[in-house]
Amino acid sequence: MREAVLERAVAVAFEPGADIKSQRGETRLMTKSLKIILFTISGFTGILILVGLLLLLFVNTNANKLRLEAMASETLGMEVSVDGRMYIRFLPDLSVTL
């Protein structure tokens, strides 16, 4: 008898759309404010990922190489030159490679 009750409880608990019940028998659902917060956070994360991908696709890092060399030369007080290509990388960490 106990096994049948336990099997039924497990089956109900894992049904799609099943409500979670507390020990007092109250149904606890995700609150509306929690849904809004999670939706907002996931939206901002998606926008940040999209902006990062657009930057990688449309920003020509080599176009600013001369300006970067001039600023570095002025700041350091000596001539600075960058040979090769510049790269921007977001994963595994944000970095600019010269």
PyMOL commands that set and color helices and strands:
alter all, ss='L'
color gray80, all
select helices_A, chain A and resi 2-13+32-58+61-76
alter helices_A, ss='H'
color red, helices_A
select strands_A, chain A and resi 20-21+27-28+87-89+95-97
alter strands_A, ss='S'
color yellow, strands_A
deselect
rebuild
show_as cartoon
